[in-house]
C-alpha cells in the first residue's frame, strides 16, 4: 500500500489517460470501421477492393508499428503534429492525438469484420424484399442491414473495445503518459515489482470487467430474434 499511496495521484491520472484513449479511439474506430464495412459490402468493385486491402493490411500489421509510424512517419517526417506548435504542451498533445489515430486506424479493421459478420446474420429474404420494394443500396444498409448487424454483434464489439483498452498500453511507445508508461517508471524506481504489477493488473480488471458484463447484458437484451 505504501507504493500505491506514494503514486496514487499519478496512478489515477495515468488511468484517466487510458480511459480517454479508449473512448476517443473507440469512437473513431466505430466510425471508420462502419465505413469500411459499407465499402466491403458495396456493389462497386473498387470500393470492395480498397476495403478488403485495408482490413487485410492493417489487421496483420503489429499495432506497435502503426503507433510508431504515426509518430515518426506522420509527425517527424511529414510534419503532421495534430497540435498547436506554439502550445507549451504541444508535444504531449500531439503524441496523445497520434496515439488515438493509430489505435482507431488499427481497431477499425476489427470493427469492420465484426459488422460484416453481423450483416451476414440478416436473412437473405429481407434483403431481396427490400430490393423488390425499390430500396437503394444505401437505404438497404441504413434501414435493414446495419441496424440488425449492430444488434447482432454487440458482444463482439464489446470484445473489440476491451482489447482496445488493453492495447492502449502500446501508446507508451511514443511517450503518452498512460498506465503502462507510469508502470515502467515505477518499476525503475522501486523494488516492489509484485506490488506494482498487482496495482496495474487490478486497474485494468476494473476497467475491462464491467465492460464485458455491460456488453453481455446489452447483447442479450437487444438480440435480434430469429
C-alpha positions as CSV (number, residue, x, y, z in Angstrom):
1,X,0.0,0.0,0.0
2,X,2.9,2.3,0.5
3,X,3.7,2.2,-3.2
4,X,0.1,2.9,-4.0
5,X,-0.1,5.8,-1.6
6,X,3.2,7.2,-2.9
7,X,2.0,7.2,-6.6
8,X,-1.8,7.4,-6.0
9,X,-2.3,10.7,-7.9
10,X,-0.1,9.6,-10.8
11,X,-1.9,6.3,-11.0
12,X,-5.3,7.9,-11.2
13,X,-4.1,10.4,-13.8
14,X,-2.5,7.6,-15.9
15,X,-5.6,5.5,-15.9
16,X,-7.6,8.6,-16.8
17,X,-5.4,9.0,-19.9
18,X,-6.0,5.3,-20.6
19,X,-9.8,5.8,-20.4
20,X,-9.6,8.9,-22.7
21,X,-7.5,6.9,-25.3
22,X,-10.1,4.1,-25.2
23,X,-13.1,6.3,-25.6
24,X,-11.7,8.5,-28.4
25,X,-10.1,5.7,-30.3
26,X,-13.2,3.6,-29.8
27,X,-15.4,6.3,-31.3
28,X,-13.0,6.8,-34.2
29,X,-12.8,3.1,-34.8
30,X,-16.5,2.7,-34.8
31,X,-17.0,5.4,-37.4
32,X,-14.1,4.2,-39.6
33,X,-15.0,0.5,-39.2
34,X,-18.6,1.2,-40.2
35,X,-17.4,3.0,-43.3
36,X,-15.0,0.1,-44.1
37,X,-17.9,-2.4,-43.7
38,X,-20.0,-0.4,-46.1
39,X,-17.1,-0.4,-48.6
40,X,-16.7,-4.2,-48.3
41,X,-20.4,-4.7,-48.9
42,X,-20.6,-2.1,-51.7
43,X,-21.6,-3.2,-55.2
44,X,-18.7,-1.1,-56.5
45,X,-15.7,-3.5,-57.1
46,X,-13.1,-0.7,-56.5
47,X,-14.6,0.1,-53.1
48,X,-14.7,-3.6,-52.1
49,X,-11.1,-4.0,-53.1
50,X,-10.0,-0.9,-51.1
51,X,-11.9,-2.0,-48.0
52,X,-10.6,-5.6,-48.2
53,X,-7.0,-4.4,-48.8
54,X,-7.2,-2.0,-45.8
55,X,-8.5,-4.7,-43.4
56,X,-6.0,-7.4,-44.5
57,X,-3.1,-5.0,-44.4
58,X,-3.9,-3.2,-41.1
59,X,-5.2,-6.2,-39.2
60,X,-2.0,-8.1,-39.9
61,X,0.4,-5.3,-39.1
62,X,1.6,-5.1,-35.5
63,X,0.0,-2.2,-33.6
64,X,3.4,-1.1,-32.3
65,X,4.5,-0.4,-35.9
66,X,1.3,1.6,-36.6
67,X,1.8,3.7,-33.5
68,X,5.4,4.3,-34.3
69,X,4.5,5.2,-37.9
70,X,2.0,7.8,-36.7
71,X,4.7,9.3,-34.5
72,X,7.8,9.1,-36.7
73,X,6.2,8.9,-40.2
74,X,3.4,11.4,-39.8
75,X,4.8,13.7,-37.1
76,X,8.5,13.8,-37.6
77,X,8.8,13.1,-41.3
78,X,5.6,14.7,-42.7
79,X,5.3,17.3,-40.0
80,X,1.7,16.4,-39.1
81,X,1.6,17.2,-35.4
82,X,-2.2,17.5,-34.7
83,X,-1.4,20.2,-32.1
84,X,-0.6,23.9,-31.9
85,X,3.2,24.1,-32.1
86,X,3.0,27.3,-30.0
87,X,1.4,25.5,-27.1
88,X,3.8,24.6,-24.2
89,X,2.2,21.1,-24.2
90,X,2.2,20.7,-28.0
91,X,4.5,17.6,-27.9
92,X,2.4,15.7,-25.4
93,X,-0.9,16.8,-27.1
94,X,0.4,15.7,-30.5
95,X,1.6,12.3,-29.1
96,X,-1.8,11.7,-27.5
97,X,-3.7,12.5,-30.7
98,X,-1.4,10.5,-32.8
99,X,-1.9,7.6,-30.5
100,X,-5.6,8.0,-30.7
101,X,-5.3,8.0,-34.5
102,X,-3.1,4.9,-34.6
103,X,-5.4,3.0,-32.2
104,X,-8.5,4.0,-34.2
105,X,-7.0,3.0,-37.5
106,X,-5.9,-0.4,-36.2
107,X,-9.1,-1.2,-34.3
108,X,-11.4,-0.1,-37.2
109,X,-10.3,-3.2,-39.1
110,X,-11.7,-5.5,-36.3
111,X,-14.9,-3.4,-36.1
112,X,-15.4,-3.8,-39.8
113,X,-15.1,-7.5,-39.7
114,X,-17.4,-7.7,-36.7
115,X,-20.1,-5.7,-38.5
116,X,-19.6,-7.7,-41.7
117,X,-20.3,-10.9,-39.8
118,X,-23.4,-9.2,-38.3
119,X,-24.6,-8.3,-41.8
120,X,-24.3,-12.0,-42.7
121,X,-26.8,-12.9,-40.0
122,X,-29.6,-10.9,-41.7
123,X,-31.8,-13.4,-43.6
124,X,-31.3,-13.1,-47.4
125,X,-35.1,-12.8,-47.8
126,X,-35.1,-9.5,-46.1
127,X,-32.5,-8.1,-48.5
128,X,-34.4,-9.4,-51.5
129,X,-37.6,-8.0,-50.2
130,X,-36.0,-4.6,-49.8
131,X,-34.7,-4.7,-53.3
132,X,-38.1,-5.7,-54.6
133,X,-39.6,-2.6,-52.9
134,X,-37.2,-0.5,-54.8
135,X,-34.8,0.4,-51.9
136,X,-31.3,1.6,-53.0
137,X,-28.1,0.0,-51.6
138,X,-27.8,2.9,-49.2
139,X,-31.4,2.6,-48.0
140,X,-31.0,-1.1,-47.6
141,X,-27.9,-0.6,-45.4
142,X,-29.5,2.2,-43.3
143,X,-32.9,0.6,-42.8
144,X,-32.4,-3.2,-43.0
145,X,-28.8,-4.3,-42.7
146,X,-26.8,-2.1,-40.3
147,X,-29.5,-1.8,-37.5
148,X,-29.7,-5.6,-37.3
149,X,-26.0,-6.0,-37.7
150,X,-25.2,-3.7,-34.8
151,X,-27.6,-5.5,-32.6
152,X,-26.2,-8.9,-33.6
153,X,-22.6,-8.0,-32.8
154,X,-22.9,-6.1,-29.6
155,X,-20.9,-8.7,-27.7
156,X,-18.2,-9.0,-30.3
157,X,-17.9,-5.2,-30.4
158,X,-17.6,-5.3,-26.6
159,X,-14.7,-7.7,-27.0
160,X,-13.1,-5.3,-29.5
161,X,-13.4,-2.4,-27.0
162,X,-11.9,-4.5,-24.2
163,X,-9.0,-5.4,-26.5
164,X,-8.6,-1.7,-27.4
165,X,-8.5,-0.8,-23.7
166,X,-5.6,-3.2,-23.2
167,X,-3.9,-2.1,-26.5
168,X,-3.7,1.5,-25.2
169,X,-0.5,0.3,-23.3
170,X,1.2,0.5,-26.7
171,X,0.8,4.3,-26.7
172,X,3.6,4.4,-24.1
173,X,6.0,3.6,-27.0
174,X,5.6,7.3,-28.2
175,X,5.6,8.8,-24.7
176,X,1.9,9.0,-24.0
177,X,1.6,9.2,-20.2
178,X,-0.9,6.3,-19.8
179,X,-0.9,3.4,-17.3
180,X,1.9,1.4,-19.0
181,X,4.4,4.3,-19.1
182,X,3.8,5.0,-15.4
183,X,4.2,1.4,-14.5
184,X,7.5,1.3,-16.3
185,X,8.7,4.3,-14.3
186,X,7.5,2.8,-11.1
187,X,9.4,-0.4,-11.7
188,X,12.5,1.5,-12.4
189,X,12.2,3.5,-9.1
190,X,11.1,0.8,-6.7
191,X,11.9,-2.8,-5.8
192,X,8.3,-3.7,-5.2
193,X,7.7,-5.3,-8.6
194,X,4.9,-7.6,-7.4
195,X,3.0,-4.7,-5.8
196,X,3.3,-2.6,-8.9
197,X,2.1,-5.5,-11.1
198,X,-0.9,-6.1,-8.8
199,X,-1.9,-2.5,-8.8
200,X,-1.9,-2.2,-12.6
201,X,-3.5,-5.6,-13.2
202,X,-6.3,-4.6,-10.8
203,X,-6.7,-1.3,-12.6
204,X,-7.2,-3.0,-15.9
205,X,-9.6,-5.6,-14.5
206,X,-11.6,-2.7,-13.0
207,X,-11.8,-1.1,-16.5
208,X,-12.5,-4.2,-18.6
209,X,-14.6,-6.5,-16.4
210,X,-17.6,-4.0,-16.2
211,X,-17.4,-3.6,-20.0
212,X,-17.7,-7.3,-20.5
213,X,-20.7,-7.5,-18.2
214,X,-22.3,-4.5,-19.8
215,X,-21.9,-5.6,-23.4
216,X,-23.0,-9.1,-22.4
217,X,-26.2,-7.7,-20.9
218,X,-26.8,-5.4,-23.9
219,X,-26.2,-8.3,-26.3
220,X,-28.8,-10.4,-24.6
221,X,-31.2,-7.5,-24.2
222,X,-31.1,-6.3,-27.8
223,X,-30.5,-9.6,-29.6
224,X,-32.4,-9.9,-32.8
225,X,-35.0,-12.7,-32.6
226,X,-34.6,-15.2,-35.4
